[in-house]
Amino acid sequence: MANLFEQHRNYVLGDSELELIGDRDKLAQWRHKGIGPAFYKLGRKIIYRGADLNAWAEANRVDPSKEGAA
């Protein structure tokens, strides 16, 4: 698995790296719906761990060579 995010880094809203998976509004929608990557909510601050972002990205990976194979 290739890491898109630094494993041991914490990301907060406003970090440009988070734009890779979605803008601030999209991340807010996902949090509200209970989908998207795992996060911590400390007061009003939202924190994403790099390891959680990488795990979420890997779980959503699509391999075109395996699509439609049954």
C-alpha positions in Angstrom: 0.0 0.0 0.0 1.4 3.4 -1.0 0.9 6.1 1.6 -0.8 9.2 0.3 -0.4 10.9 3.7 2.4 10.9 6.3 1.5 8.0 8.6 2.5 9.7 11.9 1.2 13.2 11.1 -2.0 14.8 12.3 -4.0 16.9 9.8 -6.4 19.6 10.7 -9.0 21.4 8.5 -7.3 23.9 6.4 -4.3 21.8 5.7 -3.9 21.8 1.9 -3.1 18.0 1.9 -6.7 17.2 2.9 -7.9 18.7 -0.5 -6.6 15.5 -2.0 -9.7 13.6 -0.7 -12.2 16.5 -0.6 -12.7 20.1 0.2 -13.7 21.4 3.6 -17.5 21.2 2.8 -17.3 17.7 1.5 -15.4 16.5 4.6 -18.1 18.2 6.8 -20.8 16.4 4.8 -19.1 13.1 5.3 -18.7 13.7 9.0 -22.4 14.6 9.3 -23.4 11.4 7.4 -21.0 9.2 9.4 -18.9 8.3 6.3 -15.4 9.2 5.2 -12.2 8.8 7.1 -12.0 8.4 10.9 -11.4 11.6 12.8 -11.1 13.1 16.3 -13.3 15.9 17.5 -11.6 17.9 20.3 -14.0 20.7 21.2 -14.6 22.3 17.8 -11.3 21.2 16.3 -11.4 18.3 13.8 -8.2 16.2 13.5 -7.4 13.5 11.0 -4.5 11.1 11.6 -2.4 10.3 8.6 -2.7 6.5 9.3 -6.5 6.8 9.3 -6.5 8.7 6.1 -4.2 6.1 4.4 -6.4 3.3 5.7 -9.6 5.0 4.3 -7.9 5.7 1.0 -6.8 2.0 0.7 -10.3 0.8 1.6 -11.7 2.9 -1.3 -9.1 1.8 -3.8 -10.5 0.6 -7.1 -8.6 -1.9 -9.2 -9.9 -1.7 -12.8 -8.4 -5.0 -13.7 -10.6 -6.7 -11.1 -13.8 -4.8 -11.9 -16.4 -7.0 -13.4 -14.4 -10.2 -12.8 -16.6 -12.8 -11.2 
